[in-house]
Amino acid sequence: MWTVVSDRRGSLGATGRRLRRRARGPTLPGMRPTPLLALAAVCVLATATACGGDEGDPVTAPTFSTVVSPTAAPVASASAAASPAPARSSARPSPAAPSWPSPADCVSYNPNNLTVQYEAGIHQVMDGSKIVARLHGGPGENIGDQGLALAQRYKRHCFIGRGNGREDANAFVFDYWRDSSGKRTTIPGEDDACSSYDRGNLQVNDMGGGQGWRVKDDDNVLHLFDDESDARDGRLVLAKYGRICRLGNPPDDDQDYVTYGR
């Protein structure tokens, strides 16, 4: 900082005059001399250090950032680049496994409108003119009553494997029943018509040689099927029960039973 100079000319001496000349600088023609104090103030505002400011001066020069991007675009910080974008899940829940064979091959009927007709060794359970079930048996057997009591428990009689082209086609047709009617009918001799199995141990096997497929519980073969798809549908139904029942008394060379699960 400059020390205030006395206004008395006599006290300045040669040294004072030299300082004043240096402060004023050269005087150009046509210009007025710059006062010493005004020049000192400009010097302080421009920069304290250039004017010999003390080390403890609180005046601080502004600080500038000169980070330059090659593209002049904003530069992402390292922390932002290191942070992964939140994961977006596009996985969809897997569809639930079917609980029944689909599409279903069923005959719907009215359980309150059923009758039994017998002709030539066949007991037919009818809903008007619609055949609900056919069971083999003689005229004096209670096969018709069994079939009627069974059909009255439900509203649909369904099949797996109808229309297969095998020579012994009836052996590869599997029956099951849907939609309870709420009726609790008694099927004569039902206990003798049923056998138990472990529904947690059902296996689907190819019998090989084009002989078809089967569902079994170890060595207990529950039913034959035309192909793998039918066999898997059959296992799906059998897994709902623990006993398989067969009604009817077909000839030895025909396996045309009516089946249901309990």
C-alpha positions in Angstrom: 0.0 0.0 0.0 1.1 3.5 -0.6 1.8 5.9 2.4 -0.2 9.1 2.2 2.1 11.9 1.0 2.1 15.3 2.6 0.7 18.2 0.6 3.7 20.3 1.6 6.1 20.4 -1.3 9.0 21.1 0.8 8.8 17.9 2.8 8.7 15.7 -0.3 12.2 16.2 -1.4 13.7 14.6 -4.4 12.5 11.1 -3.4 8.9 12.2 -3.1 9.1 13.9 -6.5 10.4 10.7 -8.1 7.6 8.6 -6.5 5.0 11.0 -7.8 6.5 10.9 -11.3 6.5 7.1 -11.3 2.9 6.9 -10.0 1.7 9.4 -12.6 3.6 7.8 -15.4 4.4 9.5 -18.6 2.1 12.3 -19.6 1.0 12.2 -23.2 0.2 15.4 -25.0 -3.4 16.4 -24.6 -3.9 14.2 -21.5 -4.4 15.2 -18.0 -2.2 13.7 -15.3 -3.8 10.9 -13.4 -4.1 11.6 -9.7 -2.0 9.3 -7.5 -4.8 8.2 -5.2 -7.2 7.3 -8.1 -4.5 5.1 -9.6 -3.8 3.4 -6.3 -7.6 2.6 -5.9 -7.7 1.1 -9.4 -4.7 -1.0 -8.6 -6.3 -2.4 -5.4 -9.5 -3.3 -7.2 -7.6 -5.1 -10.0 -5.5 -7.3 -7.8 -4.2 -6.9 -4.4 -1.0 -8.8 -5.0 0.0 -6.6 -7.9 -0.2 -3.6 -5.7 1.8 -5.1 -2.9 -1.1 -6.2 -0.7 -0.4 -7.8 2.7 -0.6 -11.6 3.1 -3.6 -11.3 5.5 -5.8 -9.3 3.1 -9.4 -10.9 3.0 -9.9 -9.9 -0.6 -9.9 -13.0 -2.7 -9.8 -13.2 -6.5 -12.6 -15.2 -8.1 -11.8 -18.8 -9.1 -12.8 -20.1 -12.5 -13.1 -23.6 -13.9 -11.8 -24.2 -17.3 -12.8 -27.9 -17.9 -13.2 -28.3 -21.7 -15.1 -31.0 -23.4 -14.0 -32.0 -27.0 -17.6 -31.7 -28.1 -18.5 -28.8 -25.9 -21.3 -31.0 -24.4 -21.8 -31.5 -20.7 -19.5 -34.1 -19.3 -21.0 -36.7 -16.9 -19.3 -37.1 -13.6 -17.4 -40.3 -12.9 -19.8 -41.2 -10.1 -22.8 -40.9 -12.5 -21.1 -43.1 -15.1 -20.2 -45.7 -12.6 -23.8 -46.0 -11.3 -25.7 -48.6 -13.4 -29.2 -47.8 -14.6 -31.8 -49.5 -12.5 -32.7 -52.9 -14.0 -36.1 -53.2 -15.7 -37.7 -56.6 -15.4 -39.5 -57.7 -18.5 -40.1 -61.3 -17.3 -43.7 -62.3 -17.3 -45.1 -64.9 -15.0 -45.4 -68.3 -16.4 -48.9 -69.5 -17.2 -50.4 -71.9 -14.7 -50.4 -75.5 -15.6 -53.8 -76.8 -16.9 -55.9 -78.5 -14.2 -57.8 -80.6 -16.8 -57.1 -81.8 -20.3 -57.6 -79.0 -22.9 -59.4 -79.0 -25.3 -61.9 -81.3 -23.6 -63.9 -83.9 -25.4 -67.1 -84.1 -23.4 -70.8 -84.9 -23.6 -72.9 -82.5 -21.5 -76.3 -83.7 -20.2 -79.0 -83.1 -17.6 -78.5 -85.4 -14.6 -82.2 -85.1 -13.8 -83.3 -86.5 -17.1 -81.4 -89.8 -17.4 -82.9 -93.2 -18.3 -81.4 -96.6 -19.0 -82.0 -98.6 -22.2 -80.8 -102.2 -22.8 -80.3 -103.8 -26.2 -78.0 -106.7 -27.4 -75.7 -106.8 -24.3 -75.4 -103.0 -24.1 -76.8 -100.9 -21.3 -77.1 -97.3 -22.5 -77.6 -94.3 -20.2 -79.6 -91.7 -22.1 -80.6 -88.1 -21.8 -83.5 -88.1 -24.2 -82.0 -89.3 -27.4 -78.4 -88.4 -26.4 -76.2 -91.3 -25.4 -74.4 -90.4 -22.2 -72.7 -93.8 -21.5 -72.6 -97.4 -22.9 -71.8 -100.3 -20.6 -71.4 -104.0 -21.6 -73.4 -106.5 -19.6 -76.1 -109.1 -19.6 -79.8 -108.4 -19.3 -79.9 -109.7 -15.7 -76.9 -107.7 -14.4 -77.1 -104.4 -12.5 -74.6 -102.8 -14.9 -77.3 -100.3 -16.1 -78.0 -99.3 -12.5 -74.3 -98.7 -11.9 -74.0 -96.5 -15.0 -77.1 -94.5 -14.1 -76.0 -93.9 -10.6 -72.6 -92.8 -11.8 -73.9 -90.4 -14.5 -76.3 -88.8 -12.0 -73.4 -87.6 -9.9 -72.1 -85.3 -12.7 -73.1 -83.2 -15.7 -70.4 -84.1 -18.2 -68.9 -87.3 -19.4 -65.5 -86.7 -20.9 -63.1 -88.8 -22.9 -59.4 -89.0 -23.9 -58.5 -90.9 -27.0 -61.8 -91.2 -28.8 -61.3 -91.6 -32.5 -57.9 -93.3 -32.3 -57.3 -95.6 -35.3 -56.1 -98.7 -33.4 -57.6 -102.1 -34.0 -58.5 -102.5 -30.3 -59.5 -98.8 -30.1 -61.7 -99.2 -27.0 -58.7 -100.2 -24.9 -57.1 -96.8 -25.6 -60.2 -94.7 -24.6 -60.1 -93.2 -21.1 -63.3 -91.9 -19.4 -63.5 -89.2 -16.7 -66.4 -87.1 -15.3 -66.8 -83.4 -14.7 -69.1 -80.9 -13.0 -70.6 -82.4 -9.9 -74.4 -82.4 -9.8 -74.5 -82.5 -6.0 -76.2 -85.8 -6.0 -74.8 -88.5 -3.8 -75.9 -91.7 -5.4 -75.0 -95.2 -4.4 -73.3 -97.3 -7.1 -74.1 -101.0 -6.5 -70.9 -103.1 -5.9 -68.7 -100.0 -6.2 -66.0 -101.2 -3.8 -65.4 -104.3 -5.9 -65.1 -102.1 -9.0 -62.3 -99.9 -7.7 -58.6 -100.3 -7.0 -56.2 -98.0 -5.2 -52.9 -96.4 -6.5 -50.3 -93.8 -5.4 -51.2 -90.6 -7.2 -47.8 -89.2 -6.3 -46.0 -92.0 -8.1 -47.7 -91.9 -11.5 -45.4 -92.6 -14.5 -45.9 -92.1 -18.2 -44.2 -94.8 -20.3 -43.8 -95.6 -24.0 -44.5 -99.3 -24.5 -42.4 -99.3 -27.6 -42.9 -100.7 -31.0 -45.9 -98.5 -31.7 -47.9 -100.3 -29.1 -48.9 -97.1 -27.4 -48.4 -95.4 -24.0 -49.4 -96.2 -20.5 -49.8 -94.6 -17.1 -48.8 -96.7 -14.2 -48.0 -96.7 -10.5 -44.8 -98.9 -10.5 -46.1 -102.3 -11.8 -49.8 -101.3 -11.6 -50.9 -100.3 -15.1 -53.8 -98.0 -14.7 -54.7 -97.3 -18.4 -53.4 -97.5 -22.0 -53.2 -94.5 -24.3 -52.7 -94.0 -28.0 -49.9 -91.5 -27.8 -47.8 -89.4 -25.3 -50.2 -86.5 -25.3 -53.1 -88.6 -24.4 -51.1 -90.4 -21.7 -50.1 -87.1 -20.1 -53.7 -85.9 -20.1 -54.6 -89.2 -18.5 -52.0 -88.7 -15.8 -53.3 -85.2 -15.2 -56.8 -86.6 -14.4 -55.6 -89.6 -12.5 -53.4 -87.4 -10.2 -56.7 -85.9 -8.8 -57.7 -89.2 -7.3 -56.4 -92.2 -5.4 -58.7 -94.9 -6.8 -59.7 -95.9 -10.3 -63.0 -97.7 -10.9 -64.2 -99.6 -13.9 -67.8 -100.5 -14.7 -69.1 -102.9 -17.3 -68.5 -106.5 -18.3 -67.1 -106.5 -21.8 -66.1 -109.6 -23.8 -62.6 -110.9 -23.2 -61.3 -109.4 -26.5 -62.7 -105.9 -25.7 -61.6 -103.5 -23.0 -64.6 -101.2 -23.3 -65.0 -100.3 -19.7 -66.5 -97.0 -18.3 -63.9 -95.6 -15.9 -64.0 -92.9 -13.2 -61.8 -91.8 -10.3 -62.5 -91.5 -6.6 
